[in-house]
Amino acid sequence: MALAWLLSKSTVTSVLLGASKLEQLEDNLDALNTQLSPDQINRLDDISRVEMGFPHAVLANPSIKQMIFGGVEVHGK
């Protein structure tokens, strides 16, 4: 489930697999066939959220972002 959740994230570009047995590799690769519902993804997002603290909280401030980036935003797919 963890691998399927990671694969659902647009910011994840690759997932590393670790397996010492064929069965483990097959289980890991099965994540490619696992579809999580939006509710499942949201629940996993909620329970895994980490409070970033300093300096992230400061840098998230709109005034600070304006000073640093001058209003420019990059939106990836």
N, C-alpha and C positions, 0 to 999 in steps of 0.2 A: 504494500500500500504506500509506503514511504517513497519508493521510486516512482510510482504512478503519480503521486502528489507533486513531486519535483518536476516530472515531465509536463505537468499541467501549467507550469509557470513560464510565462513568456520571457522572463529574465534569465532562465536557466538555459545555457547553451549546450551543456553536456552533463552526463551523469556517469560517474565512475562506478564500475561494478567490482565487487570483491568476492571471489568464490574459490574455494579449494576443492570443491566436489562438483561433479556434473549436475547433481540435483540442485545445488545452490545456484549455479549458472542458469539453469532452466527456470527456477523461481524468479531470479532477477529479470530475465528476459521476458517473462510473462507480464511484467509491468507494461510492456508495449501494447498488450491486449486488454489492459484494465482501464475502464472508463469510470472516473469518479463523477458523481453528480455535483452540480454547483453547491448544494447544501453540504456535501461531504468536504469539498474543497474549502468552503468557508469555515466549517468547524475545525478542520486541521490548521487553517491559517490562524484562527483565534487561539487555539491551545498552544501553538508554537511561537506566537508573537513574543519578541524580546524587546524590553525597554532599552532603547539605545543610549539614553543618558547623554552626558557631555562628550563630545561637542555637537553631536547630532541634533539635540534639542535646540541649541542655539542656532545652528545653521538652517534649521527648518523655519525659523522666524521669517515671515515675508519681507520685512524691512532689511534683514541681513542678506537674504537671497537677492533682493534688488541691488544692494550695494555690490555684492560679489559678481552676479551674473548680468546686471544691467537689464533685467527683464527678458533675457533670452532663455528660452526653454527648448529642450530637445525631447521629442516624443518618438520613441522607438516602437517597433511592432513586435 
